[in-house]
Amino acid sequence: MTTNMVESLNSMLVNARDFPYVALLDVIQEKMSKWWNDRRIVAMAITAPLTPSRESEFRPRFAQSNGRRTLQLNPVTHHVKGGELEGVVDIFNKTCTCKEFDIDKLPCVHAIAAAHHAQVSVYNLVFPYYTKEYYVLAYGETIYPVGSQSQWDVPNEVATRVVLPPEVKERKRGKPKTSRFPSIVHYCNILGEEILVFV
């Protein structure tokens, strides 16, 4: 398993790399269509309000928010005490002084405690991109096949354009020279004396 997208695509296309361009694009389109459809099915089957990764991150915060004392400072601001760190939560602006809520856009333990105290659903405080609805919308479109070249609608200015192959320089025989990167320290011979020069 790799986290590099290019390596993943290369391993997926290992058998198709030598295909002509149109056939290679067809292989990519088929694979992307399959991935898209598989992910759409997974997204539609989710029963939780959040995406699976965010839901698994969110659940432990509920347990940690239990037992925290909450003091309402005004209709939207709460001071949450207990635990290692106190926090002042602004439910309207979706911020907390611990900055976890601000950065993650997922309610921190202070925000969850404040939401319970204010009788506000914690899911209303979650960044909308983490919700099931947005997850389903992300994979809502369908990737269709391109079709045969006879069915393509090519504009006239593109069809009449002459495209020449790129100029190819003849490669010299043997091992190509590699460029040398100078080190940080060089010795220079100036007027017969060796001088240490930092680059």
Backbone torsions as a table, in degrees:
resi	resn	phi	psi	omega
1	MET	NA	139.6	-179.7
2	THR	-132.0	154.6	177.1
3	THR	-99.9	-3.9	180.0
4	ASN	-85.9	119.6	-176.4
5	MET	-63.6	-37.3	-178.5
6	VAL	-65.0	-43.1	178.5
7	GLU	-63.1	-38.4	178.8
8	SER	-64.2	-44.3	178.8
9	LEU	-66.6	-39.5	178.4
10	ASN	-62.1	-42.6	179.3
11	SER	-67.3	-32.2	178.3
12	MET	-69.8	-34.5	-174.3
13	LEU	-100.3	15.9	-174.7
14	VAL	-58.4	-37.6	-179.7
15	ASN	-83.8	-21.3	-174.9
16	ALA	-99.8	-1.9	-175.7
17	ARG	-59.0	-32.9	-176.7
18	ASP	-89.0	2.3	178.6
19	PHE	-70.3	158.8	170.2
20	PRO	-62.4	160.3	-173.2
21	TYR	-56.5	-44.2	-177.3
22	VAL	-64.8	-41.6	178.7
23	ALA	-67.0	-38.5	177.5
24	LEU	-62.6	-43.3	178.1
25	LEU	-64.6	-34.8	176.1
26	ASP	-64.1	-40.8	178.3
27	VAL	-63.2	-44.1	179.3
28	ILE	-62.7	-44.2	-180.0
29	GLN	-61.7	-43.2	179.8
30	GLU	-62.6	-43.9	-179.0
31	LYS	-65.5	-44.6	179.5
32	MET	-63.7	-39.2	177.5
33	SER	-62.6	-42.2	178.9
34	LYS	-64.6	-47.2	178.8
35	TRP	-58.4	-47.4	-177.8
36	TRP	-59.5	-45.9	-178.7
37	ASN	-66.1	-42.8	178.9
38	ASP	-59.8	-44.0	-179.0
39	ARG	-70.4	-32.8	176.2
40	ARG	-63.7	-42.5	179.3
41	ILE	-63.2	-43.5	178.1
42	VAL	-62.1	-44.7	-178.6
43	ALA	-63.6	-39.0	-179.4
44	MET	-69.7	-26.9	-177.0
45	ALA	-83.8	-8.1	-178.2
46	ILE	-67.3	132.3	178.8
47	THR	-102.4	-19.1	179.6
48	ALA	-78.5	158.6	180.0
49	PRO	-72.4	-18.6	-177.5
50	LEU	-113.6	167.1	175.1
51	THR	-64.1	155.0	-175.5
52	PRO	-56.8	-42.5	-178.4
53	SER	-66.4	-40.0	179.6
54	ARG	-73.7	-33.5	177.9
55	GLU	-65.0	-40.9	179.0
56	SER	-68.8	-27.7	176.2
57	GLU	-79.1	-29.8	-174.4
58	PHE	-79.5	-37.7	-175.3
59	ARG	-56.4	-47.9	180.0
60	PRO	-61.4	-27.4	-180.0
61	ARG	-67.9	-31.5	176.6
62	PHE	-60.2	-48.0	-178.6
63	ALA	-63.6	-38.6	-179.7
64	GLN	-70.3	-24.3	-177.5
65	SER	-79.7	-16.4	179.8
66	ASN	-65.6	139.3	176.5
67	GLY	84.6	2.6	177.2
68	ARG	-85.2	138.8	179.1
69	ARG	-86.5	135.7	-176.9
70	THR	-123.6	131.9	177.9
71	LEU	-119.4	121.0	-179.8
72	GLN	-80.6	120.6	-179.5
73	LEU	-88.3	-36.9	173.9
74	ASN	-156.3	-178.0	-174.0
75	PRO	-56.5	-25.2	-177.2
76	VAL	-119.0	-9.0	-175.8
77	THR	-111.9	133.9	-179.1
78	HIS	-131.7	142.6	174.4
79	HIS	-103.5	119.6	-176.0
80	VAL	-109.5	123.5	-179.5
81	LYS	-113.5	161.2	179.5
82	GLY	109.5	151.8	-177.3
83	GLY	82.2	-169.2	-177.4
84	GLU	-73.0	-30.8	-172.0
85	LEU	-134.3	133.6	174.8
86	GLU	-85.2	162.4	178.9
87	GLY	-149.5	145.4	173.2
88	VAL	-109.2	118.5	-173.2
89	VAL	-108.2	132.1	171.7
90	ASP	-107.2	104.5	-175.6
91	ILE	-67.3	-35.7	-178.1
92	PHE	-66.7	-47.6	-179.0
93	ASN	-87.7	-3.4	178.7
94	LYS	56.1	56.3	178.9
95	THR	-133.5	159.1	175.4
96	CYS	-145.6	148.3	-178.7
97	THR	-69.3	-15.4	175.7
98	CYS	-76.0	-13.0	178.0
99	LYS	70.1	-6.3	178.9
100	GLU	-65.3	-42.2	178.2
101	PHE	-64.8	-40.4	-178.5
102	ASP	-65.4	-40.7	-175.1
103	ILE	-81.2	-50.1	-176.2
104	ASP	-74.8	-25.0	-172.9
105	LYS	61.5	25.0	176.9
106	LEU	-128.8	127.3	-173.9
107	PRO	-52.4	131.6	175.8
108	CYS	-80.0	178.9	-179.1
109	VAL	-61.6	-34.0	178.8
110	HIS	-66.8	-43.5	-179.3
111	ALA	-66.0	-36.1	178.4
112	ILE	-65.9	-44.4	178.5
113	ALA	-63.5	-40.9	179.2
114	ALA	-65.8	-39.1	179.5
115	ALA	-65.1	-41.5	177.2
116	HIS	-62.4	-42.1	-179.7
117	HIS	-65.6	-38.3	-179.0
118	ALA	-85.4	-1.4	-178.1
119	GLN	57.6	46.3	177.3
120	VAL	-114.5	140.2	178.1
121	SER	-66.7	129.4	-179.9
122	VAL	-65.9	-25.0	179.7
123	TYR	-70.5	-20.0	174.5
124	ASN	-73.5	-16.1	-179.5
125	LEU	-92.1	-9.9	-177.8
126	VAL	-76.2	141.2	175.3
127	PHE	-56.9	130.9	-172.8
128	PRO	-59.1	-27.3	-179.0
129	TYR	-65.6	-15.9	179.5
130	TYR	-90.2	-1.2	-175.4
131	THR	-85.7	160.9	178.8
132	LYS	-60.3	-38.1	-177.4
133	GLU	-59.9	-44.6	179.6
134	TYR	-70.6	-33.6	177.6
135	TYR	-63.4	-42.7	177.7
136	VAL	-67.0	-41.1	179.2
137	LEU	-64.1	-33.0	-179.3
138	ALA	-61.2	-33.5	-179.4
139	TYR	-111.6	21.4	-177.2
140	GLY	-73.6	-31.0	-178.9
141	GLU	-78.6	156.9	179.4
142	THR	-107.5	139.7	175.5
143	ILE	-96.5	110.2	-176.4
144	TYR	-91.4	154.0	175.1
145	PRO	-68.4	154.9	-177.9
146	VAL	-73.0	-34.7	-177.8
147	GLY	93.7	175.8	-178.8
148	SER	-75.9	157.1	-177.0
149	GLN	-61.4	-26.0	180.0
150	SER	-68.2	-20.3	-179.5
151	GLN	-95.3	-3.4	-177.3
152	TRP	-71.2	141.6	175.0
153	ASP	-102.5	94.7	-176.1
154	VAL	-99.9	124.4	178.0
155	PRO	-59.7	150.1	-175.9
156	ASN	-60.9	-39.8	-178.9
157	GLU	-66.4	-24.6	176.8
158	VAL	-82.7	-40.4	-178.0
159	ALA	-66.0	-31.5	-178.0
160	THR	-89.8	-8.2	-179.0
161	ARG	-71.8	133.5	178.1
162	VAL	-93.8	123.9	-179.8
163	VAL	-113.1	118.8	-179.8
164	LEU	-93.4	150.8	177.3
165	PRO	-68.5	156.6	-179.9
166	PRO	-67.7	153.2	176.9
167	GLU	-69.3	136.2	-179.0
168	VAL	-114.5	124.2	176.4
169	LYS	-87.2	136.7	179.5
170	GLU	-70.0	131.0	-177.6
171	ARG	-84.5	138.4	178.5
172	LYS	-72.0	153.7	179.4
173	ARG	-73.9	156.7	176.0
174	GLY	92.2	-175.7	-178.8
175	LYS	-72.3	130.3	179.3
176	PRO	-69.3	145.1	178.6
177	LYS	-71.0	137.9	176.1
178	THR	-97.8	142.9	179.3
179	SER	-76.3	139.4	-176.9
180	ARG	-96.7	128.4	176.3
181	PHE	-93.0	123.7	-178.8
182	PRO	-66.8	148.6	178.2
183	SER	-77.2	175.6	-178.3
184	ILE	-68.5	-35.3	-176.6
185	VAL	-112.6	132.2	176.9
186	HIS	-126.7	148.1	170.9
187	TYR	-102.2	122.9	179.5
188	CYS	-107.8	139.1	177.5
189	ASN	-100.1	98.6	-179.2
190	ILE	-113.1	119.4	179.3
191	LEU	52.2	41.5	176.1
192	GLY	81.6	-1.7	179.3
193	GLU	-111.4	139.0	175.6
194	GLU	-85.9	124.4	-178.4
195	ILE	-120.0	136.0	177.7
196	LEU	-81.8	120.5	-178.5
197	VAL	-119.5	129.4	176.3
198	PHE	-95.1	127.9	-178.3
199	VAL	-101.2	NA	NA
